[in-house]
């Protein structure tokens, strides 16, 4: 299945860092997935599916960083905006959501929080919801 709402970060691409900057500046609820193990890969696919179901027309995207070391400094800076984040857990993080037009994290997903597909789906939904909960929606 093609990933319609996912940008795969390619460190060999000279524009990759600029694309990361742009997606953070977009009015987009963002799920950043780290790693390329089975849980990360499934999180990307579930996140991409959930991005299609954006309520109120607020765009959702997934950014897949296949290696925890790629953009680590920037990811750590975003994650540390969450008071509950423990920096020593960085290598274990599967994904985190980011509020639109900000460098502020809203939720962190760890592999042990997603022991099965249903729980993973619920955690991804919650991560997207937390990132969008402060948005002002004009109806």
Phi, psi and omega in degrees: 000131180290149178266099186280333186244019186240133171255120178268118181288120179247106183300340178283344180277122182298338181268358186302315181295321177294323177295322177299312178304313183296315182294330176289330180276344181292156174278068187226136169279125191244136171246117178260123181252133182247133175101174180225020175286179185299320181292317179297316180298316178293323178298319177300311183294317178293319178297319178298317177297316180293331179297334177290342185254046182288119178287150176058019177074011178282122185290140175239143179220162174238135173244121183254115174257104188292353181224132180299336183279339179291124179059029182301316181300315181292317179297317179299318179299319179292313182298326182286356172284347175269122182296338182272355184281133176256112183303334179289348180268001187309313183296342180266347183296129175271318182200165172208150180259151183232135179291148181300146176050045180204173171244041183244125178283151179244331183200153178236135179248124178252151184301324181291345176276355184230065185288344180212172186296321181294314180296320178300313180301316179295320179294321179294317177302316180295320179298315177297317181297317179297323180290335182257000188292337180263005182289143175268122181251120176269118180257000000 
